[in-house]
Amino acid sequence: MALQADKVTKAGRLRRLLESPKLEFILEAHNGASARLVQQAGFKGIWASGLAMSAQFGVRDSNEASWTQVVDMLEFMSDATDIPILLDGDTGYGNFNNMRRLVSKLEQRDIAGVCIEDKQFPKTNSFIDGGKQALADPDEFCGKIKAGKDSQTDPDFCIVARVEALIAGWGMNEALNRAKAYAAAGADAILIHSKQSRPDEIIAFAGEWNESCPLVIVPTKYYSTPTDVFSKAGISLVIWANHMIRASIKAMENTSRQIFERESLTGIEDKIAGIDDIFKLQGADELLRAQERYLKKSGERRAIVLAASRGNNLYELTEDKPKTMLKIGGKPLLQRLVDEFKKQSINDITVVAGYKSEALDINGIELRMNDFHESTGELYSLACARDKFNNDMVIMYGDLLFRSYILRDLLDSEGEIVIVVDSLVDEVEIRSTPDYAYCNHPDDRSMFMQDVALRQVSEEKAPDLGNPSGRWTGMMKVKARGRKWLEDALEALKKQADFNQLTLPDLLNYLARQGKTVNVHYINGHWLDVNSVNDIDRAGDFTSG
């Protein structure tokens, strides 16, 4: 059984919530993942909703899921969390004998308590024809409470008695009389339920309630009521009862519709949780440690980002910082780039800085300085990071925005040096130097990971080479032999008088002339670079779209 440092059981922590002098809150969960998310959000307890668990099974909230199926799910939820779970136990799944067995099985799984409602088995959700639903005989229900209390082994295990008289239209006196009887039978708290959109009858009930037994409410219908109202009324615990399942259903509806309509994942991939987020939710740290031990690694992948220039076309926007620190959608360009690297498990990130380098306030990067950034070009900056070259690295401009799949696919592509080329060049407006890429084959969009090699990169169209195949994006990957080619090329080009002014396209063209294969990975849009004031608006749309 999981214990806190003060040795209080989960049941004891639920009792503390019920008896707290201030208003407390718990949130619905319906499986292990949602339970862990509730805990991560900061809640002190979980409501294991019968409605939500039925929904995630795909059945009605009418005891169509068996109590053993519910208990099996609760075991996953309990194992995934350290905070107490209060089960929505419907009617107790039968008579007093079923209740005794239920309490025993819940305690075995470290469930802190159960809430049972005074309706007849099998139940129907309170908001479906609530006024037509028959209530249990009060004496029979009191016996069920007593049976549960007699069966528990942890003295802090909580049984919450849910009064449905107001839902069924039986009136305030009936609700109060039932609640008093249930408290006398041993209930640890009373849940008073209402389907009105205002809290009036709940507040009226609380005003009449003078017992020591704590009051619990579920404000699903009167959700707009300020919680101060509940606190002043003497309510002990508020249950937000079904919002995790409702949020997930809405998100899944939208996502499935988009995927079906677009027949593509590119529009939604950056808007949903990443695979790494799922691994973290599953507690996959142990698996990562096992991978470190059992899987052979060829060396850590690195990234080198060229970010030495000011961005003169951005005028006063870069007066006190380089353009890579311009905020797009509230986050600096460079931070967005670092985040993309992290998604692909690239944690060794070197940034070649120059202009206003002191403004590069980004965690997780290592700086190399180009002290002559005003008079030198990209190739000189790359040479400044020569000591960070390794046999598996990506080299990239610092002003890029792109969908995550582009970097992922680049890393998966074959070749010693691979560059990313956007074949949509003739279909979009070019606002800066386009870096036209001429390749030995055009983009065959019916194929993926095509075997294509670069012939030349040119700032202007070269009629003698035919139509350009696309636009080089400023993204490249280098493997072991490609690293040697790159290092040899740098040494050779350093001997040229114009070395300080050379660019990465000059490097690529040199490699092509030397007969080295620079492979091409084609994409079709979904990226942009920030070179002008107009690009800022485009970038904002890109990150929010």
Residue pairs with C-beta under 8 A, 6 or more apart in sequence:
1 9
1 10
1 110
2 10
2 82
2 110
3 9
4 13
4 82
8 16
8 156
9 110
9 112
9 154
9 156
10 78
10 82
10 83
10 84
10 85
10 110
10 111
10 112
11 84
11 107
11 112
11 113
11 154
11 156
11 157
11 158
12 154
12 156
13 44
13 45
13 83
13 84
13 112
14 45
14 84
14 86
14 112
14 113
14 156
14 158
15 156
15 158
15 188
17 24
17 26
17 44
17 45
17 84
17 236
17 237
18 24
18 158
18 160
18 188
18 189
18 214
18 216
18 236
18 237
19 214
19 236
20 236
22 231
23 227
23 230
23 231
23 235
23 236
23 237
23 238
24 44
24 45
24 236
24 237
24 238
25 43
25 44
25 227
25 237
25 238
25 239
25 240
26 43
26 44
26 45
26 46
26 47
26 86
26 237
26 238
26 239
26 240
27 38
27 41
27 43
27 46
27 47
27 239
27 240
27 243
27 244
28 34
28 38
28 46
28 47
28 48
28 49
28 52
28 239
28 240
28 241
28 242
28 243
28 244
28 245
29 35
29 37
29 38
29 46
29 47
29 48
29 49
29 52
29 77
29 85
29 244
30 48
30 49
30 52
30 53
30 55
30 56
30 73
30 244
30 245
31 53
31 56
31 73
31 76
31 77
32 76
32 77
32 79
32 80
33 80
33 281
33 282
34 244
34 245
34 248
35 46
35 48
35 76
35 77
35 80
35 81
35 85
36 80
36 81
36 281
37 244
37 281
38 46
38 81
38 83
38 244
39 46
39 81
39 82
39 83
43 83
44 83
44 84
45 83
45 84
45 85
45 86
45 112
46 77
46 81
46 83
46 84
46 85
46 86
47 86
47 88
47 239
47 240
47 241
48 70
48 73
48 74
48 77
48 85
48 86
48 87
48 88
48 111
49 88
49 241
49 242
49 245
50 61
50 70
50 88
50 89
50 90
51 61
51 88
51 125
51 241
51 242
51 245
52 241
52 242
52 244
52 245
53 65
53 70
53 73
53 88
54 60
54 61
54 62
54 64
54 65
55 61
55 245
55 249
56 245
57 64
57 65
57 69
59 65
60 125
61 123
61 124
61 125
62 122
62 123
62 124
62 125
63 90
63 91
63 93
63 121
63 122
63 123
67 93
67 98
67 102
70 87
71 102
71 105
71 106
71 109
74 85
74 87
74 106
74 109
74 111
75 109
77 85
78 85
78 109
78 110
78 111
80 283
84 112
84 113
85 111
85 112
85 113
86 112
86 113
86 114
86 115
86 158
86 160
86 239
87 106
87 111
87 113
87 114
87 115
88 115
88 241
89 102
89 114
89 115
89 116
90 116
90 117
90 121
90 123
91 116
91 117
91 118
91 119
91 120
91 121
91 122
91 123
91 136
92 98
92 99
92 102
92 114
92 116
92 121
92 144
92 148
93 99
93 102
93 121
94 121
95 121
95 140
95 144
96 143
96 144
96 146
96 147
97 147
99 116
99 144
99 147
99 148
99 151
100 147
100 148
100 150
100 151
101 151
102 114
102 148
103 114
103 148
103 151
103 152
103 157
103 159
104 151
106 113
106 114
106 157
107 152
107 153
107 154
107 157
112 156
112 157
112 158
113 157
113 158
113 159
113 160
113 188
114 148
114 158
114 159
114 160
115 159
115 160
115 161
115 162
115 191
115 216
116 141
116 144
116 145
116 148
116 159
116 160
116 161
116 162
117 123
117 126
117 162
117 163
117 164
117 191
117 193
118 135
118 136
118 138
118 141
118 161
118 162
118 163
118 164
118 165
118 178
118 182
119 133
119 134
119 135
119 136
119 164
120 133
120 134
120 135
120 136
123 133
124 133
126 133
126 164
126 167
126 193
126 195
127 195
127 220
127 221
130 164
130 167
130 168
130 169
130 195
131 167
131 168
131 169
133 164
133 167
133 168
134 168
135 164
135 165
135 168
135 170
138 177
138 178
138 181
138 182
141 161
141 178
141 182
142 181
142 182
142 184
142 185
143 185
145 159
145 161
145 182
145 185
145 186
145 187
146 185
146 186
148 159
149 159
149 185
149 186
152 159
158 188
158 189
159 186
159 187
159 188
160 187
160 188
160 189
160 190
160 191
160 216
161 179
161 182
161 183
161 185
161 187
161 189
161 190
161 191
162 190
162 191
162 193
163 175
163 178
163 179
163 182
163 190
163 191
163 192
163 193
164 193
165 171
165 174
165 175
165 178
166 172
166 175
166 192
166 193
166 194
166 195
166 201
166 205
167 193
167 194
167 195
172 201
172 204
172 205
172 208
175 192
175 205
176 205
176 208
176 209
179 190
179 192
179 205
179 209
179 211
179 213
180 211
182 190
183 190
183 211
183 212
183 213
187 213
188 213
188 214
189 213
189 214
189 215
189 216
189 236
189 237
190 209
190 211
190 213
190 214
190 215
190 216
191 215
191 216
191 217
191 218
191 239
192 202
192 205
192 206
192 215
192 216
192 217
193 217
193 218
194 201
194 202
194 217
194 221
194 222
195 221
196 221
196 222
197 221
197 222
198 222
198 225
199 219
199 222
199 225
199 229
199 230
202 217
202 219
202 222
202 233
202 235
203 229
203 233
205 215
206 215
206 233
206 234
206 235
207 233
209 215
209 234
214 236
214 237
215 234
215 235
215 236
215 237
216 235
216 236
216 237
216 238
216 239
217 230
217 235
217 237
217 238
217 239
218 238
218 239
218 241
219 225
219 230
219 238
220 241
220 242
227 238
230 238
251 272
255 268
255 272
258 267
258 268
259 265
259 268
265 405
266 403
266 405
266 526
269 403
269 404
269 405
270 403
270 404
274 343
274 404
276 343
279 287
279 288
298 391
298 392
299 390
299 391
299 392
300 347
300 348
300 390
300 392
301 344
301 345
301 346
301 348
301 392
301 393
301 394
301 411
302 346
302 348
302 349
302 350
302 388
302 390
302 392
302 393
302 394
303 341
303 346
303 348
303 349
303 350
303 393
303 394
303 395
303 396
304 350
304 352
304 382
304 385
304 388
304 389
304 393
304 394
304 395
304 396
305 324
305 334
305 337
305 349
305 350
305 351
305 352
305 365
305 396
305 397
305 398
306 352
306 378
306 381
306 382
306 395
306 396
306 397
306 398
306 504
307 322
307 324
307 334
307 351
307 352
307 353
307 354
307 360
307 397
307 398
307 399
308 322
308 352
308 353
308 354
308 355
308 370
308 373
308 381
308 384
309 322
309 323
309 354
309 355
309 373
310 318
310 322
310 323
310 355
310 356
311 317
311 318
311 322
311 323
311 326
311 399
311 530
311 531
312 318
313 432
313 531
313 532
313 533
314 323
314 326
314 530
314 531
314 532
314 533
314 536
315 533
317 323
317 326
317 533
317 536
318 326
318 355
318 356
320 356
320 359
321 356
321 359
322 353
322 354
322 355
322 356
322 357
322 359
322 360
322 398
323 333
323 398
323 399
323 530
324 332
324 333
324 334
324 337
324 351
324 360
324 398
324 399
325 332
325 333
325 334
325 356
325 359
325 360
325 361
326 332
326 333
326 530
326 536
327 333
328 336
328 401
328 530
328 536
328 539
328 540
328 542
328 543
329 539
329 540
329 543
329 544
331 339
331 543
332 362
333 398
333 399
333 400
333 401
333 530
333 539
334 351
334 360
334 362
334 365
334 398
335 362
336 401
336 543
337 396
337 398
337 400
338 349
338 362
338 364
338 365
340 402
340 404
340 407
341 347
341 349
341 394
341 407
342 364
343 404
343 407
343 408
344 404
344 407
344 408
344 411
346 394
347 364
348 366
348 388
349 364
349 365
349 366
350 365
350 366
350 367
350 368
350 385
350 388
351 360
351 362
351 365
351 366
351 367
351 368
351 398
352 367
352 368
352 369
352 370
352 381
352 382
352 384
352 385
353 360
353 367
353 368
353 369
353 370
354 369
354 370
354 371
354 372
354 373
354 374
354 381
355 373
355 374
357 367
357 369
360 367
366 388
368 384
368 385
368 387
368 388
369 384
370 376
370 380
370 381
370 384
372 380
372 500
373 381
375 500
376 500
376 501
377 500
377 501
377 502
377 503
378 502
378 503
378 504
379 490
379 493
379 499
379 502
379 503
379 504
379 506
379 507
380 499
380 500
380 502
382 395
382 490
382 504
382 507
383 490
383 494
386 487
386 490
389 478
389 483
389 486
389 487
390 483
391 479
391 480
391 483
392 478
392 479
392 480
393 477
393 478
393 483
394 407
394 410
394 411
394 475
394 476
394 477
394 478
395 475
395 476
395 477
395 478
395 504
396 474
396 475
396 476
397 474
397 475
397 529
399 529
399 530
399 531
400 473
400 474
400 475
400 527
400 528
400 529
401 527
401 528
401 529
401 530
401 539
401 542
401 543
402 473
402 475
402 526
402 527
402 528
403 526
403 527
405 526
406 420
406 475
406 523
406 526
406 527
407 475
409 449
409 521
409 523
410 418
410 420
410 475
410 477
410 521
411 477
412 449
413 449
413 477
413 519
413 521
414 449
414 519
415 477
415 479
415 482
415 517
415 518
415 519
416 478
416 479
416 480
416 481
416 482
416 485
416 516
416 517
416 519
417 476
417 477
417 478
417 479
417 482
417 485
417 486
417 511
417 516
417 517
417 518
417 519
418 476
418 477
418 518
418 519
418 520
418 521
419 437
419 454
419 472
419 473
419 475
419 476
419 477
419 508
419 518
419 519
419 520
419 521
420 472
420 473
420 475
420 476
420 520
420 521
420 523
421 437
421 439
421 443
421 454
421 469
421 470
421 471
421 472
421 473
421 520
421 521
421 522
421 523
422 470
422 471
422 473
422 522
422 523
422 524
422 525
422 527
423 442
423 443
423 445
423 469
423 470
423 522
423 523
423 524
424 470
424 471
424 524
424 525
425 434
425 436
425 437
425 468
425 470
425 471
426 467
426 468
428 525
430 471
431 531
431 532
431 534
431 535
432 529
432 531
432 532
432 535
433 459
434 459
434 471
435 457
435 458
435 459
435 471
435 472
435 474
435 505
436 457
436 458
436 459
436 460
436 461
436 462
436 468
436 470
436 471
436 472
437 454
437 456
437 457
437 468
437 469
437 470
437 471
437 472
437 520
438 454
438 455
438 456
438 457
438 458
438 462
438 465
438 466
438 468
438 469
439 452
439 453
439 454
439 455
439 469
439 470
439 520
440 452
440 453
440 454
440 455
441 450
441 451
441 452
441 469
442 467
442 469
443 450
443 452
443 469
443 470
443 522
443 524
444 450
445 522
445 524
449 521
450 520
450 522
451 519
452 469
452 519
452 520
452 522
453 517
453 518
453 519
453 520
454 508
454 512
454 518
454 519
454 520
455 465
455 512
456 462
456 465
456 509
456 512
457 472
457 505
457 508
457 509
458 465
458 468
458 505
459 505
461 468
462 468
469 520
470 522
472 505
472 508
473 523
473 527
473 529
474 504
474 529
476 504
476 508
478 486
482 516
485 511
485 514
485 516
486 507
486 511
489 507
489 510
489 511
489 514
490 507
492 510
493 499
493 502
493 506
493 507
493 510
496 502
508 518
511 518
512 518
528 535
528 538
528 539
528 542
529 535
530 536
530 539
